[in-house]
């Protein structure tokens, strides 16, 4: 299920009208059937037009979810910047 967030973000980036709800339903189906979320995504005809638009980097994230970091690096930079300013006063 760790792949759910990058799936919905990527689908939303390709103008899926309700990416979050769509992925939520796929996640529930995955839990109910025991099928992998990614398999359900690639088997679903509704997803095909969006999957056809994936960049190489997006495909890489879906097939290697450990590479997905979201906005973690931006958050880390923000925290460091905040504390650098606070501690330099």
C-alpha positions as CSV (number, residue, x, y, z in Angstrom):
1,X,0.0,0.0,0.0
2,X,3.0,2.3,0.2
3,X,2.6,2.9,-3.5
4,X,-0.9,4.4,-3.1
5,X,0.3,8.0,-2.5
6,X,2.6,8.2,-5.5
7,X,-0.1,6.6,-7.7
8,X,-2.7,9.2,-6.8
9,X,-0.2,12.1,-7.1
10,X,0.9,10.9,-10.5
11,X,-2.7,10.4,-11.7
12,X,-3.7,13.8,-10.5
13,X,-0.7,15.3,-12.3
14,X,-2.1,13.8,-15.5
15,X,-5.5,15.4,-14.8
16,X,-7.4,12.4,-13.4
17,X,-10.6,14.0,-12.2
18,X,-10.7,12.2,-8.8
19,X,-7.3,10.5,-8.4
20,X,-7.5,10.3,-4.6
21,X,-10.9,8.6,-4.5
22,X,-9.9,6.3,-7.4
23,X,-6.8,5.1,-5.6
24,X,-8.7,4.7,-2.4
25,X,-11.2,2.4,-4.2
26,X,-8.3,0.4,-5.7
27,X,-6.7,0.1,-2.3
28,X,-9.9,-1.3,-0.8
29,X,-10.2,-3.7,-3.7
30,X,-6.5,-4.8,-3.2
31,X,-7.2,-5.5,0.5
32,X,-10.4,-7.4,-0.3
33,X,-9.0,-9.5,-3.1
34,X,-5.4,-9.9,-2.0
35,X,-4.2,-8.6,-5.4
36,X,-1.3,-6.2,-5.6
37,X,-2.4,-2.5,-5.9
38,X,-0.1,-1.9,-8.8
39,X,-1.5,-5.0,-10.7
40,X,-5.0,-3.7,-10.2
41,X,-4.0,-0.3,-11.5
42,X,-2.4,-1.7,-14.7
43,X,-5.3,-4.0,-15.3
44,X,-7.9,-1.3,-15.0
45,X,-9.1,0.1,-18.3
46,X,-10.1,3.4,-16.6
47,X,-6.4,4.0,-15.8
48,X,-5.0,3.2,-19.3
49,X,-5.2,6.8,-20.7
50,X,-3.4,8.2,-17.7
51,X,-0.8,5.4,-17.6
52,X,-0.1,6.1,-21.2
53,X,1.1,9.6,-20.2
54,X,3.6,8.4,-17.6
55,X,7.1,9.7,-17.9
56,X,10.1,7.4,-17.5
57,X,10.6,8.8,-14.0
58,X,7.0,8.2,-13.0
59,X,7.1,4.6,-14.3
60,X,10.3,4.1,-12.3
61,X,8.6,5.3,-9.1
62,X,5.7,3.0,-9.6
63,X,7.9,0.0,-10.2
64,X,10.5,1.0,-7.6
65,X,8.4,2.7,-4.8
66,X,11.4,2.9,-2.5
67,X,12.6,5.8,-4.8
68,X,9.5,7.9,-3.9
69,X,10.3,10.5,-1.3
70,X,7.4,12.9,-1.9
71,X,8.4,16.3,-0.5
72,X,10.6,15.0,2.2
73,X,13.7,16.8,0.9
74,X,11.9,20.1,0.9
75,X,10.6,19.6,4.4
76,X,14.1,18.7,5.6
77,X,15.5,21.8,4.0
78,X,12.8,23.9,5.6
79,X,13.4,22.5,9.1
80,X,17.1,23.0,8.8
81,X,16.7,26.6,7.6
82,X,14.3,27.4,10.4
83,X,16.7,26.1,13.1
84,X,19.8,27.7,11.5
85,X,18.0,31.1,11.8
86,X,16.8,30.4,15.3
87,X,20.1,29.2,16.6
88,X,22.1,32.1,15.0
89,X,20.1,34.7,17.0
